[in-house]
Amino acid sequence: MNAQTSERRAAPRHRVLKHGMLAFGGGGGVDCTVRNISANGARVDIVSPIGLPQAFTLVIETDQFLRRCHAVWNDAQRVGVVFD
């Protein structure tokens, strides 16, 4: 991560390795791996960002975590999301 990226973040991210899901419309969704998380957003790994809708819910069942969010960037299988 470069200095510019860290300066733009409003809250520090914490490294994690958790199974999650990006849930959307009518019970659909894709599995993901949450790699880091903060009060404002997260970075997740997914098989492909193709077809990912504008808005979705990040679900981490083991933590009973549900947050509406949207993607702000993607790079191959990595997606940065900000919580709404």
C-alpha positions in Angstrom: 0.0 0.0 0.0 1.3 3.4 -0.9 1.2 6.5 1.3 -1.5 8.1 -0.8 -3.9 5.2 -0.2 -3.4 5.2 3.6 -3.9 9.0 3.7 -7.3 8.7 2.0 -8.6 6.3 4.5 -10.8 7.8 7.3 -10.3 4.8 9.6 -7.4 2.2 9.9 -8.1 -1.2 8.4 -7.4 -4.4 10.4 -6.1 -7.5 8.7 -8.5 -10.5 8.9 -9.1 -13.7 7.2 -12.9 -14.5 7.3 -15.4 -16.2 5.1 -18.1 -13.9 4.0 -20.8 -13.3 1.4 -21.8 -10.4 -0.8 -25.5 -10.8 -0.8 -27.9 -9.1 -3.2 -31.4 -9.3 -4.8 -33.7 -12.2 -4.2 -31.4 -14.3 -2.1 -28.5 -14.2 -4.6 -24.9 -13.6 -3.7 -21.3 -14.6 -4.0 -18.9 -16.1 -1.5 -15.9 -13.9 -0.6 -12.9 -13.8 1.7 -12.6 -10.7 3.9 -9.0 -9.7 4.0 -9.2 -6.4 5.9 -11.9 -4.4 7.5 -12.4 -1.0 9.2 -15.4 1.0 10.5 -15.8 2.4 7.0 -15.1 -0.4 4.6 -13.3 -3.6 3.7 -11.3 -5.4 1.1 -12.7 -8.7 -0.1 -11.5 -11.4 -2.5 -14.1 -12.9 -4.9 -13.8 -15.2 -7.9 -14.8 -12.4 -10.3 -16.3 -8.9 -9.9 -18.1 -9.3 -13.2 -21.9 -9.1 -12.6 -21.5 -7.6 -9.1 -24.3 -5.1 -8.6 -23.9 -1.5 -7.5 -25.0 -2.1 -4.0 -25.0 -5.3 -1.9 -24.7 -6.5 1.7 -21.5 -7.8 3.2 -22.4 -10.7 5.5 -19.9 -12.4 7.9 -22.0 -15.0 9.6 -19.5 -16.0 12.3 -19.5 -12.4 13.6 -23.2 -11.8 13.0 -22.1 -8.9 10.8 -24.3 -7.3 8.1 -23.5 -4.1 6.3 -24.9 -2.5 3.2 -22.1 -1.4 1.0 -20.9 -0.7 -2.6 -17.7 -1.3 -4.5 -15.3 1.6 -4.9 -12.6 -0.2 -6.8 -11.7 -3.7 -8.1 -8.6 -5.3 -9.3 -9.1 -8.8 -10.8 -10.4 -10.8 -7.7 -9.9 -8.0 -5.1 -12.7 -5.6 -4.4 -12.7 -2.5 -2.1 -16.0 -1.7 -0.5 -17.2 1.2 1.5 -20.1 0.8 4.0 -23.2 2.9 3.3 
